[in-house]
Amino acid sequence: MTGHVHNYQRFSAPLHDKEHVPFIVAGAGGYNKRLHTLSKAFHDAQENNRLPLQMSGDPAQLDNFKDDQHGYLRVTVTDEHLTLDYVAVPDPSANPKDAYLPPFDSVTVTF
């Protein structure tokens, strides 16, 4: 897991004996009013349901992303699992502040 890119990205790639290990970039916490936007090719793939998208010349694939809303990563740890839920947060004037926000994206890793 990492942050700072000012958006959300989830990649997966092989690592050691695991085939699809998730790599999370979650940096859309709201420091800057403007998030960093991914290229049009990624948006086209998302809009046309072509995710995951294989990275050229790399075993990694882009599984999901969100670059048009701020949000946060909720991490839940048990003895057997690590669950990462990315929650996109709309403009506060658009929704009541106490509204439930379902995860935009979620991944679970089993130990």
Summary of the structure (lengths in Angstrom):
residues: 111
radius of gyration: 14.8
end to end distance: 16.2
largest distance: 46.8
contacts: 270
relative contact order: 0.23
helix: 7%
strand: 44%
